[in-house]
Amino acid sequence: MSHVLYWPGKTSFYPLGNTPAVCLTEDLPPERNADVLLLGCGDPRHILYTVYADASISDEPRKLDVTCCDIKAAILARNTLLFTLLADHDGSEDRQTSIWNVFYHMMLDEASLSLLIEQCRKLVPLAESMDSWRHGPYSHFIVMCNSDTLSEISQFWKLWLETSDFNAEKTRHFKEKFQDGMKKVRKPFEDCRVVMSVRSAGPVAPVALDAVAEQFKRFWATGVTDDGLRNVKPADHVNPTFASGTAFEDEFSLFCGTDPISGFHLAETVASYGPEVRNETPSVVPKLCRLHASNSVPGAKLLYAFSGTQVPPQCPSCPSEVAMHSPLFSAPWRRTVVQLDNASYSLSSPRPAPTSFDVIKASSLLGLQNLLIAATPLLRHSPSSTLYTKTLFSIANPPAEDVLEYVCSDLSTISLLLGVIPSAYVSRFTTRSNTSEILLLVVGGPSATQYWERFAWKLVGFEHDTNGPQKALSFSPNQLTGTLFEIYVRMFSDEDFGKKVAAMSLSETHALQRKRVHCDWDTVMDDLHALILQDRTLVNGSNFYQELVTQLYLAGFRPSWLSPLAVQELRLEENPPMLKRWRAVPEVVTVVLVVPRHAIAGMQSDLSDAGTPYLQCETCANFRHNTFACISASFGKLQVSGQGENKVAVIVEDKAGIKGTSPLIVSFPILSTCLMVVTGGTVGLGVRFTIETVPLSEKLGPRMSLFEALLTDERFVHILSRAPTTGNDTINETHPLVPPTLLDETDQGHPIHVEIDMSNLLVQSLTARVDIVNPAEQATLTSGCPITTEKLSLEKAKLRIGDYQWTVSFPLPVDITNAKLRVARKSKYVEVGVIGICTLARGLTLGQVVAPVTLTLDNKRERNIAGNFRMTFDSGVPTLWGMHRVNLDHCPRFQLSGSKKAFDWFAPHINHMLSEREHMSRTQSVFLGRIPDTFTSLKDSLRTLFFLAAGVEGDTHAVFALRNHSRGELYATILVTDVRLDLASHTVVADSWVIPMSDDTRNGRGREIPLLFPIKTSTDESKAWRHLLPLFIERCRTWKHKPNCEYVAQNSIPLYPNAGSDPNKVPWCSCGMGVGTEALRGRYGRVAAKYATRAAISSLFGVSYLEYAETMEPADVPPVRPALARCATCRNGGVPLSRCSRCKTNKYCSKDCQEKDWKTHKRNCLPT
């Protein structure tokens, strides 16, 4: 994995999370145990909340294994301290209060400080070795992944313990310095209102603004959360766990936005108190603490801790050169190679630590491109497995442009290549609200320009068996080359250095793609190299070319011109002096540069003042200038032995690091041919030029060079056959962390062929080939009988030849109605292809099916949306795809406040379901009589249900009937018993019971439930409800599906998918009918209790990166804008485009393109 190197200057310490906790298992079936990986884990709020809110089978809590990775060992030290305190908790309220104080207060009372010191004194001897920890009282639920992790964590326990031995003068100095730091943070905010923690109030955020602002000021003034409560002991002692982010820091580095409220959910309390919540602020946080701490004590749970890096050890099954030249070090500025503990990770271990994961959640601090490349291979191959990421989008850009900027390609294309796709991109809705993000934009005014968007990435091909290996894809070499080059150019598009490093990770992208994509990779790589060298649009891109080729080679892609013979021939020609003692020179070597401390001593303060500037190495000679961003560094002494290719270097690290006196040792891999042509040149260490580093140029000069030496100067430069490490490491040893195979390499069938359009961005068609091998089927094919296709779902087609049929699965939604068949009756195969963006899986024994892909970033008005609501099977268990699960019993009931103002948030929150486009569609339906699209109609029905159930506009209603008004059919009854707060998803949910209107239940139920409020639905909306209701039922399930479940028997979810509103064709299974309905019997009678199934009905929100919510539209931008500045037909960009005169939405480069698109476009073309 390619990594940049930052100067270890001033960084903020984040002891507490700054976003609300989420349930990590919300996308997993309740029967499934959960192996979770947290990248950049931060505090344990997500773990604690998951234990509390997890929706598992009644009386069968799932096993939860969590692997925590964080670059700051202090974070893991605090987390481990908290879990051990909770494990030792005696149940007393005083003890619980002290635990809260230790973890969340900057200042401590005497009792809390004593508890902290006592626990550290207990932990330090346990951490002396892996054996002592294994034999300790906490090893059954906290497992350290290796001795380095344990050592790093224990250093902080020792530091905190040492504060108990401070004399009076040192204690006073420690306290003064810490409180001075608090004052410096507090001062800039004295005259402003800090409301970032309002995210924790979710849908009630508008009511909580004053409360969170007051809480923030109090916390930073006093260092505690309960300063306004009675009988609170004075907090006069500094909490040492807040005082340092690294073992050697002596400056106040606490993140200025630190606020205990940020990680919790305030909606329940704020909704109850309303505007009066400000007076209750001191009691809010301790109340939440008691709620979570009392329900989250780790019992049989397992926590695997891993410190040093935000990304875990990845697949070692790549070429050995990677381990030799780019070993996986435990942390930046460290040379210790990661060695996982064999006792925990060996397959022979009684409980082996997980090496693939059901859930991966990543910190927002990690770059999206690098993250997808590193984490996707670690995702367990299951339709429920999920990778969660957070990305910061700009309000100034159209939503689609932000997505293109971050993934550097069309989402469908990059998803096919990497094998994961955002679930909301497919479903076109989300059940998670970002209302609080919108509020922050409004409150922030012109200065608020960005908002967070959460992605849930799933494996592509969810409609077919993702429990097995994925079907391979195939590309033509020239099209794949063009696509990769477009991605490369977009990574460099704004000369942003972070993207340049992502371009280095293009090598890992190719390595991942090579496992899924069948292609002539040698031709692709040679052509890609040629395109990069010929490109003249990027100013600095060519300077990184040698590094890119090096990284590609290490990932297993050898350019045709780089061979052992070519290296030897160039060596004979150039005769480089630094390689004269080498008998054989490999294609890649490692350059080690020793930078004397005096060369950087005078700049250390300036570098630190610049924050964390990027460092890079450069080689220069004869106008050849090459830059290397992926470098490794550490402070220490270099011990060199041997010569030639047997030359070995060992680094003795200086534990004092940047505060010590040892030289800086930098290394990076390089093509040996690159070294040969710069013989007589130099290698140096410099600072990357950015806006932040401009002041450094006054001292460093225009080249921003810190140190430079001749390549032949062995005082400072060494050329090695492998990277230097510390003395006890073996860098070519394979680690046991091996991801699952994503490709069925034994499959002898045909891969799905992917056709790319002229822009090299969009998938134009996917083609699957079916070979006919059965003699009877071959006879039918050659007889000339008709061949037809039928749409089964968004991703599945049925291919029929006479009486025989095959199911063709696509990894992405496709337009089956426009599929093209290519029939080879003599060769006995059929190809099914879809024009547009399309995909097909399973190679049929017949021909080709070509189907257009329907996924785009341009949301359109649609009538048939039933396919957007989907479930699939995960090892025989129904599994949601695109809708998260909830534990209704742990969702607090919504209590109406006596103050009407406290309820003002509800209507705007529900109305936020509609996007700007849908608001327009709804307005047109009201004033112009036009029929709105089905999604808008469905959201209007949900709005009606929530408004009436909560009594927003007067009387409350609890019983609703869904009625197809065109056919006069009542097809479902919904009983709403409570409106609850879905805290983690920042929305509300209707705790409901759904009863079918079949003949079996109609008569008896009619007498028991006489008052029904009808919700009228069109035929298209009725079909959507048929698909949606089973999802609402499944998402809150606490019971097991029966062996004879109708879903399994019919292999269909929903049941009878084409039955529309037929009340006798019940779309959900009977497994949950009558479960937990005792309370309904007395109120609604025995028939209702017998046939009712519990459901969690949510609002369906728009997806912010697909289209604008009304409040997100910048005032100076026209309300209707295209998602992509490309022709809607040929996808050409950079040419004059004209809008469709009727809808003002689609753009075309010519009249011909507009006429070609009219057949498809006219269905969605509504006049504006």
N, C-alpha and C positions, 0 to 999 in steps of 0.2 A: 504494500500500500504506500502510495506516495504521500509525503508529508512536508509541509513547509516548516521552516525553523524560525521561531520568533525569539527576539532578544528577551531574556528573562527579567524584564524590568518591572514596572509597577502594574500589578494586576489586582483586580478586585476579588475579595473572598466572599463566597456565597454560602454562608452556613445554613440559610433557610431558603426554601423555594420561593420563587416570585410569581408562580402561577398556581391556580387551585389544583387540588389532587384529583386524579382520575382513577376509575376502576380499570385495572390492567387486564381483567378477564372479560370485559364487556362484549367481546366478539367471539367468545368460546362457548361451545355447548356446555350445559351444566354438568354433564357426565365426564367431561374431559379434564384430566389433571393438567396443570399449567406449568410449563417451563418458561420462565420470563427472563429476558436480558434487558437491563437498563444501561444505556450508553450515556455517560455524563449524568449519573444517577441523581446527584444532589441529595437533599435530605430524604428521609424515608416516607414522606407523606403519601406517595402513591401506594406503597406497600401496605401501610396501616389502613388506608381507606379501602383498599382491595379486600383485605381480610374482613373488614366491617361490612362492605356492601356487596360482596361477591354473590352472584346468583347461582347457587348450586342446588343439587337435588336435596330435598328435605331430609335431614338427619344423615346426609352423606356429604360432608364438606369435602371439597376437592383438595388434593395435595398441591401445594404451591411452592415451587422452587424458583428463587430469584437470584440471578447473577448480576452483581452490581459492579460497574466499571466507572471510575472517575479519575481524572488527572490529578486531583488534590487528595492526598492521603488523609488530610485533616477532615475531609468530609466523611470518609469511611470510618475514621476514628470516632467522630461524633455519633454516627449512625449506630456503630457497634456498641458504643457506650449506652445509647438509649435502649437498644434491644436487651442488653443485659440488665439494665435497671428495671425494665418492664418485666423481665423474667423473674427478677428477685422481688417484685412488688408484693407487699404483704396485704394489700387491699385497703389500707387505711387512707383516709382523705388527705392527711398531712403528707404522707409519703407521695401520694399522687401529685399533690401540689408542688412538692419539691422536685419531682421528676420533670414536671412541666417547666419549672423555673430553670433548671439546669440546661434544658435544651432550647428554650425560647427567650430567656431573659439575658440581656447584656450585663445587668447588675444583679447580684445575688444577695440574699439574706444569709445569715450565719448557718442556719440549718441546711439550706440548699447547697451552700459551698461545702459543708462538711460531708454531705452525701456524695458530691462529685469527687472530693479527695478520697473518700473511703472506697469508692468504686474503682478509681484509678489505682489505688494501692492494691486492690484485689486483682486487677487485670494485668498489671505489669509483670508479675512473676509467671502468670499463665502464658504470656507472650514471649517467654525466653526462647522457645523453640517450637517447631511444629508438633513434636511429641508432647510437650507440656500442654499445648493448647488442646490437642486431641484428647488428652486425659482430664481436661478441665470440665466444669459443669455446663459450659455453653456450646460445646462442640457438636451436640446432637442437633442444633438448629443454626449455628453459625460456623461455616466451614471456610477456612482461608485457602485460596487457590494455590498459593506457594509461599515459601518462606520470606521472599522479598516483600510481599504484601503485608505479612504479619509484622515484619521488622519496621516497615514504614509507618504502619498504624501505631505500633507500640511506642515509637519515638514521640508521638504527641501525647499519649497517656503519661509518659515520663515528664514531658514538659509541663503538663498541667499539674502533675504531682509535685514537681519542684517548686511551684508557687507557694506551697504550704510551708516551705522552709525559708521563704523570704524574711529578712529582718524588717523592722519597722520602717527604716528609710527606703529600702527597696520596694516595699509594699506601697508606700506613699507615692514614690516615683512612678511605679507601674500604674497606679490608679489615676494620677494626674495626667499622664501621657495618654491613657485610654480615653479619659473624659475630654481632654483637649481635642482628640480625634472626633469624638461625638459632636463637639461644638462646631468644628469645621464643616462637618457634614450638614449640621442643622442650619447653619447661618444662611446659606443661599436660599433656603426654603421658608424663611421666617415670614416673608410677605406674600407667599403664594400657597395655593391649595394643592397638596400632593394627593392624587386620587388613583394612582396606579393599582392599588389593592381593590378597587371597586370591581375588578374581574371576579373576585371571590363572592360577590353578591349575585352574579349571574343575571337572571331575568329581572331581579329586583334592584339592579344597579342604580336606576334613576333615583330611588328613594335613599340609597346608601351613601351618596356622595359626601355629604357633610360628616357622616359618622366615620368613614374611613380616613378622611382628611384629619379629623380630630384625633383619631387613634394613632396615626403616623406621628403627629407632633408630640403627643404624650410619650410614645415609645422612645423617640429619640431625645426627649428631654429628661426622662427618668430611667430609661433602660429596662423598664418592666411593662407588663400589659395590665396590671391590676392596681395601679396607683390610686384609683378612686374608690377602692373597696375598703370596707371596715376591717379591722383586725388583721391588716396586712403588715407583716414584719418589715422593718426598714431594710432596703437593699443597698448596702454600703460597700460591697466587695465586687471587684471586677470578675466577670465570668471568663476564665482563661480560654475556654473553648471558642470564644468570639475574638480573641486577641490576635490570632495568627492564622495565616493560610498556608504557610510553609514553615518548616522547622527552624528556619534561620531568619525569618522576618522580624524586624523590630519596629516597623512603622505601622500605623493604623491603616488597614487595607479593607475594612469592612465595606461591602457594597452599599452605596448610598441609598438604595431603595429597599433595604432589608426591612421587612415588616412581617411579624408572625401571622397576621391576618391573611396574607396573600395565599398561603397554602391551604386554607380551609374554605368552607362554604358558609357564607353568612345569610343566604337567602331565607332560611327558616326563621332565624331570629329577626332579621330586618322586616320580613313580611308580617311577623306577629306584632312588632312594635310600631311599624310605620315611621312617620316623621319623628316620633319620640325616641327612636333608636339612639339618637345622639346622647341622650341622657343615660342610656344603658351601656354605652361603649365599654366601660371598664369590666363589665361582666360577660361580654360576648365571647372573648377568646378563651378564658378559663372554662366556660361552659362547654365549648366545643372540644376542648382538650379532654375533659372528663368523659365526653361521649366517645371519642375515638380511642383514648388510652385504655378505657375499661373494656373495650371490645376488641382490642388489637394486640393483646399479649401473645407473643409467638409461642405456640404449643409444639405441635409436631411439624411445624413449618421449617423449611430449609432455606438458608440464606448463604449464597456463595459470594464471597467478597473478592474483588480483584482491583487492585489500585495501580496507579501509574499512568494508565492510558485511557482515553475515552472510548477506544475501539478495542475489542478483545483480540486475542491471537486468531488469525484467520487461517484459511486452508493452507497447509504446508505441502500439499501434493503438487505444487507447481515446480518448475525446474529448480535444480539444486543451486543454480547461480543466484537465485533470489536470496536464499539463505546465506550464501557466501558474501554477497555484496550489499544486500539490504536486509540484514537480520532484524527481527522484531525486537526492538529494545523496549524495556519496561516503561519508559517515559521519555519525553523530550529532555535533553541535556543529561541523559543517563546512558551508560554502555552495558548495563546488565541485560542479557538476553532473557526473554521470557521463558521460564521452564515451569510448566504446570506440575502440580503435586501429583505424583504417580498414585499415591494412596487414594486420592479423590477422583482422578480422571481415568484411571486404568479401567478397562472393561471387566477386569476380574474383581473390582471393588464391590463390596456388598450393595452400595448405593452409588453407582457412578454419577459424577456430576454431569449435567446435560451439556452437550456440544452442538445441539441444534435446538431451536426454540419455537414455541407456539406463539409467543408475543415478543416483539422487540420494540422498545420505546427509546427514542433518541432525544437528547438534549437539543434545544434550538441553537446551541453554540456550534453544532457540527454542520459542515457544508453538505448540501443536499446531494450533489453528484457523488462525492466521495462516500457519503453514507449509504446510498443505494447500492453502490458497487461493493462495499465492504460487508453490508448487513444482509443483503438478499441471499447469498449462499448459506447463511446461517439460519434462514427461516425454514422451519419444518414443513415438509411438503404435504400440506393439508389445506382444504378450502377455507378452514376457519383461522388459519395462521395469519397474523397481521403484523405489519411494520408501521409504527406510528412516528410521524415526523411533524415538525412545526416550521413554517416558513413565513418570513416577514415580507408582505406585499406592499406595494406603493399605491396609495389612493389616486395618484396622478395618472397612472397607466390604465389602459383598458385591461380587464381581468386576464384575457388570453395572452396579452403581451408579457405580463408578469410570469405566467406559467412557462412561456417559451424562454424567457430570460433565465429562469432557474434550472430547467431541465435541458435547455439548449437544443430542443427539438420538439416536434409535435408529441403530445402525450401518448397517442396510440402507437406511434413509431417507437419511442423510447421504451414503452411498456412491453412491446413485442421483443425488443432486443434484450432487455434486462429480465423480463419474466414476471414483473409486478406492475400493478395498475391501481390508481386510487379508486376505491369502491364508489365514492360519490360521483366520480367522473362517468361511471357506467350507469348508476342508478338515477343520476340527475337530481337527487335530493339528498338531504341529510337530516337526521333527527337530533343533531347537536346544534345549538344556537350560538351565534357570536354577537348577540345583542350588546353585551358589555364592551366588545371591541368597537362597535359602531358608536356607542355612547362616548367612549374615550376620544374618538375622532371629533365628535361634536363639541365636547367640553374643551378639547385641546385647541380648537380654532385653527387658524392658518398654520400654526406650528406643528399640528398633528398631521403627519403625512403617511403613516404606515399602520398596518394592522396585521395581527397574527392569524394565520390560517392553519388548521390542523388537518393533516392528511392521514388516512388509513389505507395503507397499501396492501393489496391482496395479490395472491398468485393468479396469473392469467390462466384462462382455460377452466374457470370455475364450474362450467356446465358439464365437463366430463371428469373422469376420475383423476383428481389431483392428488390422490393418495399414492398413485404410481408415478413413474417418470413422465416428464412432459414430452410431447411429440416434438420432433425437431422441425426447424424452419429452414427454408432454402432461399437464397437470393442470387441474382445474377451478379457477378463480380463488379461490373461497372456501376450498377445501381447502389450496391452496398458501399462501394468506395465513395460515391457521391454523397451518400447519407452520412457516413463517418466524417467526411471532410466538412460538410455543413455543420455538424456538431462541433468539430474542432474550431472552425472559424467563429462560431457563436461563443465558444468559451473565451476566445480572445477578442470578442467584438468591441469591447470598450477599453481594451488594454488593461483590464482589471487583473491584479496579480493573483487574487484568490482564484479566479477562473483559470489563470495560467497553470496553477498547480493542479486544478481539476483536469486540465488538458494532459498533464503528465499521467493522471489516473486513467486517461483514455486507454492506457495499456491494460489496466485491470478490467476496463470495460470490454476490451477485445477478448481477454482471457475468459471472461464470463460468457460472452457471446459465442465463443468458439465451441463451448459445450452444448449450445442450443442451436447454433446456426450452421447449416451445411453450405459450404461455399469453397471456391478456390482461394483460400486465404493467402497463399503466396502471391497470387496476382493482385488481390485486394491490397495487401501491404505495399507492394512495389508501386502500384498506382497511387496509393495514398501518399507515400513519400514524395512521388513526383509532383502531385498537386500542391503539397505543402511547400516544396522548394520553389515552385513556379509562382506561388501566390505573392502578390505585391500590395495587397490591401492592408496587411498588418504591419505596423511599424516595427515592433520588437519581437514578433512571433518567431522569426527565423533564428533569433539568438538562442531559443530553447530547443531548436530542432535536434541537436546532438543528444540532449537529455531525453527527448521524446523517443528517439530511436533506441537509446540505451534501455529505457524502461520497457519499451515494446519487446526488445530482445530478452530481457529478464522475464517477461511474461510469456515467453515461448514463441514470439514472432520474429523469425530471422529473415531480414531482407536478403534478396538474392545476391546482392553485392558483398555481403558480409559472411565470409566463410573462413575456416582455418587457413586455407590456401591463400586467399586474398590477403589475410593478415600477414602471413609470412612473406609474401611477395612485396608488400608495402614496407615491411621491416627491412628487407634487403635493400630496397630503393632508398629509404630515408635514413637508415642506420641510426636510430635514436639512441643517444648515449645513456639515458636513464633505463634502457632495457637491454643494455649490452651483456649483462650477466644472466639473462634469461635464456634458457635452452628452447623453450616453446612459449609463445605469447598467446594467451586466450583472447577471445573476442572482447571480453569486458574485464577491466581491472578496476581497482579502487585507488583513488588518490587520497593521501592523508596529508593535511596541512597543519603544521604546528605553529600557532600564532603566539608569539611571546606576550606575556602579560603586559609589559610596558607599552606594547603597540596599541593596546585597547584601554589601558588604565586611565589615560587622560580623557577618554571618551565615554567611560562607563556611566557617569552622571548624566551626560547629554543623551545617551541612548535610553536611559531609564526615563528621563523627562519626556522623551518622545513616545512613551507608552511601551508598546511591544512591536517595534519595527521588524520587518522581514529581513533576514540575513540570506545572502546567496554567495555562491562561489563563481569565479569567472576564470577562463583560460584565454590568454591573448597572445597572438603572434602573427606578424605579417598580415595585418588587417583582418585576421580571423578572430572573431570574438564570440565565445560560447558562454552561455549562462546556465547555471545549475541551481535550481531552487530546492530540490529534494536532498537535503544534506543532513548529516548527523553531527552532533557536537557534544562535548563535555569538557570540564576542567580537570586537569590532572597531569600526570607524567607519562610519556610514551616510552615503552621499553621495546627495543627492536632487536631481533636476532635473525640469523640466516641471511641469505642473499638470493637474488634472482626470484624465480617463482616460489621458492621456499622461504622467502622473507616473511616473517610473522611479527605482528605488533600487538602488544598487550598494553592496555591503559590502566594505570593505577589512579583511580578517581580521587579527586580532592573533595571530601565531604563538605567542605566549606563553600564549594561552588563559586558563585559570583563574588562572594565575600572573601575568598581566599587569595592566594598569590600564585597559584599554578598557571601554566600556560593553557590556552584554549586549543583543543584538538578537534579539527574538523575533517570529515571524510565524505566522499561521495563516489558513486560508480560512474564510469566513463568508458566509452568505446576505446579500445587500444589504438584503433586507426586514427581516432581524433587526436590522441596524444602524439602520435607519430608525426602528424602534419603540423604540429605546433612546437616541434623541437626547437629549443632556444627561446621559447616563449616563457610566459609567467603564469602562475596560478595565484589567485588572491581571494580574500574574503572582503565582502562589501555589504553595504546597506541598500536595500531596494529603494529607488526613488519614488516617493509618494508625496502627497500634499502635506502629510503629517511630518515627513522627514526633511522638508525643505530647509529648516534651520540648520540641519547637520551639514549641509553642503558648504557652509561657510568655513568649517574646519576640515572637512574631508575632501573638498574639491568637487568638481563636476562628476567625477567617476564614482564618488561616494565610497572610496576604497579605505578599508581599515588596515589591511596588511597585504603585502604582495611579495612573492619570492620566485626566483627562477625555478623552473621545473627540475633542473639538474642540481639544485642546492639541497644536499641531503641533510643539512642542519635543520631544515624546515619542511622538506617535501619528501614523501616516501610513496613509491608505487608498489602496491601489494596485489596478490592474487585473491585476497579476501579481506573483508572489513575488519578493523580492530575491535576487540571487545575486552571485557575484564578477564582476568586470568582463568577463572573457573568455568567459563562458558564454552559450550560446543555449538557453534553457529550452524552447522549443517545437520544437526539432529532434527528429525521430524517430530513435530508436536502431535499429541493425540487428538487435537481438535480438528476433526475432519467433517466438513459439511456433507449433507446428504446429496446423492446424485440427482441432478435435475433433468438429465437427458437419458432416454432409453437407448443406449448404444447398441443393444442387441436387436433392436427393432429393424427388421429387414424391409419394412414397408417404405412408402414414399413420404418424404417430409412435406410439409405445407409450403408451397411456393408463394413468396411475397413479392408483389410487384410495387415498385415505388414510382410516384409521379415525377413530372419534370422538375419540380422544385427541390427534389431530393429530401423533402421533409415529410410528406404524407404517404401513407400506404394506400395504393390505388386499388389493388385487388389481392385476394388470397385464393389459392387454388389447391384443391385436394384431389388426389388421384385414387380411384378404386379399381383394383385389379380383380377381374372375375376369374376365379379359379375352379369353382364347382362346375362340373360338366353340364348339369341341368340348367344352371344359371347362364352358362355360356351359350347354350342352345337357344335360350330365350332371347339373349342379347342379339345373336346373329340372325334371328328370325325376323328382325325388323320391327318388333313390337314397340309401342310408344314408351318413352322414358320421361318421367316427370319428377319434379321436386315439390315438397310441401314444407312449409314453415312449422317447426315444432316449438321453437322459442326464439329469443333474440340471437342465440348462438348455435342453434341446432336446426338441421334440415333433414327431411326424410327423402331418400332417393328411391324411386320405384321403377322396376323393370318387370313388367308383367305382374306375376304374383309374388315376386321377390322384392325385398326392400332392405335398405341399409340406412343407418343413422350417421350423419356427418356432423361432427362437432367443430366449432370454430372457437379460437381463444378469445375473440372479441365479438361484440354484436355486429351482425351483418344484415343486409337487405336481401333476404332470400327471394323476394318477389322478382328481383332483377338479376337473379343468378343465371349464368350462362353454362350450358353443358357442351362439352366436347366429347363426342362419342367415337370410339375406335372399335367398330364391330368386328373387324378382322383381327386386330391385335388384342381384342377382348379386354378393354378397359374404358373407364369413363372418367373424365375430369370435370369437377364441379367448381366453378369459379364465380367470385362476386366482384363486381367492379365498384370502385370507391375505396373505402378503407375496409378491408375485409380479411377474414381468416377462416381457414378450415382445418380441422384436425383429422384424426384417423384416416390413413390412406385406404380408401375404398378399393375393392377389387373390381374396378369398373372404369371409370373415366375421370373427368375433371368436373368439379363444381366450383365455379368462380362466383363469389358473392361480394357486393359492395359493403364496405364497413360503414356503419352508421354513426360511429363516435366522432364528434368534432367539438371544437371549443365554441361553436356557434349554436346556442340553444334556439330551437325552433318551436313553433306551435305544433303540438301533436294531438291527435285524437286517440290513438290506441297506445296507452302507456302501461298496460297490464304487465308487459315484460320487464318494466323497471322494478317491479316488486318481486323479489326472487328468494328462493331457498334452494339449497342443494343438500346432498347427503355427504356426511363425513363419517366414514366407516359404518354406514347404515343408520346414522343418527341425523335427523333433520338439522340443518345448520343455516343460520341467517347469513345473508350476504348483502351488506349495505345498510343494515339497521342494527343498532347496538342493543344489548340486553339490559334489563333493569331488574333489581330486586325490589319489588313493589313494597314489601313489608319494611324495607329500610329507606324508602322514600317518604319523607315527612308529609303528613297531611297538610294541606294548605288551610290555614286558619284565617278567615276574613277578619281584618282589623276593624275596630270601631270607627276609625278615621277613613273617610272616603278618599282622601289624598293618598293613603297608603296603598290603595287599590288601583291608582292611576297607571301603574306600570303594566297591568295585565293586558289591557286591550292593545297597546302598542306592541307588546311582545308577540301576541298571537298574530297581529297584522303583519309582523315582520316576516311571516311565512312567504308572502308574495314578493317576487322580484319586481324591479321597475317595469319590465316587459309585461309581467302578469298583472300588475296594477293597471297598465294601459289596456290590456285585454279585458279586464273586468269592467273598466269604465266604458269601453266600447259596447260591452254586452248590456250595460244598464241604459246608456243614453242612445245607442244606435241600434239596439236590438240584435247585435251579432252574437253568435254562439261562441263563448270563450273556449280556449283549448281545455282539454280534459284535466290537466294538472291544476289549472286555475279553478275549475269547478270543484275538484276534489278538495282543494285547500279551503274553498268557501264553505263546503260542508263541514269540514273539521272546525273551521272558525265558528260556525253556528253551534256545533256541539259544545265547544268549550265555553262560549259566551253564555249559553243557556245553563250549562251544568254549574258554572260558577256564579250565576246570577249577576252578570256584569250590567245588564240593562233592565234589571227588575227581578221578576220572579225566577226561581230556579226550576229546572226540569231535570229529571233523573232518568227518564225512560224515552228512548228514541227508536224509531223504526226506519230502516233504509228502504226506500220505495222507488222502483223504476217507474217514473211517471208516464213514460210512453207505452208501457205494457200493463200498468196498473198492478204490478207485483210487489208485495212486501216480502223481502227476502232475508232480513235479519233484524233482530231486536238487540239494542244495546242498553244495558243497565249501568249507569254511572254511579258508583257508590262513593267515590272520593275524587277530588282533584288534588294531586300530590306534586311535590317539587322533585324533579329529576336533577339533583344537585350538581353532579359531575358534568352533565351535559347542558347545564344552564338553561333549563326549560321546565315546562310543566307536563304532567302526564295524567291522563284520565284513567283511574283505576276502575275498570269496567268488567262487565260480564256479557258475553255474546251468546245469544240463543238463536238457533235456526228457526225459520218460519215454515218448516216443512209440514206436511199433513199430519205427521205423528205428534207434533207439538202445538199446532194452531188452535184447536178447539179448547183444550184445557187451559192453555196459557192466556187465551183471549178473555176468559172469565176472571183470571187472577190478576192480569195486568191490563186494566181497561183503558188507561190514559197513556197514549203513545203520541210523542211529538214526531211527525213525519219529516224526514230529510229526503227531499226529492232528488233523484239522481237520473241522469241520462243513461242511455244504453251503454255508451262508452265508459261513463263513470261507474256504472254498475259492474262492468267487467273489471275495472280497476279495483273496486272494493272486494270482489271475489278473490283477487290475488293478494290484496293488502291485509284482510282480516286474519288469515293464517299467520302472517308475520307478527301482527300485534299480539296474537295468542302465544306464539312460540317464544317471543322475546322475554316473557315473564314466567316461563314454565319452570315449575319446581317439582314436577312429576315426571316419571319416565314413560316414554312411548311403549305401548304394549307390543308383544311379539307379533300380533296380528294387526298392527297399525295399518290403516287404509293407505297412508302415504307410501308405505313399503309395498303393500299388495298391488297398488296401481302404478307404482314408480312415478308418482306425479305429486307435485306440490304447486298449486292447490289441486284438490280433487276436481275432476270435471272442468278443466280450465276453459273450455269453450261453451260452458252452459249458461253464461251470462247471469241473469237474475233469477233463474229457475229456482224457486225456493226448495224444491225437493232434491236438488243436487247440491248438498251441503259441501262447501269447499274445504272445510277443515276436518281433521280427524276426530274421532270420538274418544281418544285416549284421556283427554282432560275434562270431559263432560262430567259434571257432578262432583268434581274434586274440590274440596274446600268450600262447598256452597251451603254449609249449615246455616249461616246467618241469613241467606236469601230465603230459606224455607218459610220463616215466620212472616217475612215482608211480602214476598211475591208468590208463595205457594210451592207445592211439591213439584209441579211440572217445570217451573223455572229452575228450581234447585237441581232437578235431574239432568236437564239438558244444557245448563249454562256452563260456559268455559271462560276462565278469567283471561282478560286481555289488558295490555298496556297501550292505550291510544295516545299517540304523540302528534304534535305539529310536524309538518314536513317542510323544512326550510330550503330555500334556494341555496345553490352552491356559489360562493362568492367569487371563485376564480372562473366561473362559467358566465356569469352575468351579474349586473349591478343590483344590489338592493337599493331601494329608493334613496335612502339617506347616505349612501356611499358615493353618489354621483357628484363629481366636482361641479361647482356652480358655473364655471366658465366653459364647460364642455357640452356640446349638444347631447340631448338625452338618448338619442338612438345612434349607435355607432357599431361598425362591424367588428367582429372579433379578430379578424385577420385582414390586413391590407393586401389581399391577393384576389385574383379573379376566382369567382365561385365555381367556375367550370374547369379551367385548365390550371388553376392555382399559380399562375404567373404573378410575380410581384415586381415592384420597381418600375411599373409602367402605368400610364394614365388609366384610371378606372372610372366607370360611370355607375351610378346607383340605379337600381330598379325603380322606375318612376312611380310604381304602385305602392310598394311597401317601404321604400327608402332604406332597405336593409342590405340585400345582396348587391355585390359589385361585380362588374364584368369589364373585361378588356376590349370586347368587341361585340357587335350585334350577333355574330355567329355563335359565340359562347353563350349569350343570353338565350338564344333560341334553342340551343342544345339542352340547356338546363331547365327550360320551361316545364317539361313534362313532370319533373320532380318538384320544381320550385312552386308550381301553381297551387299545390296542396297547402302550402304554408304561407303563401303570399297574401297578406291582408292589407288593405289600404290604410294609410295613416294620415 
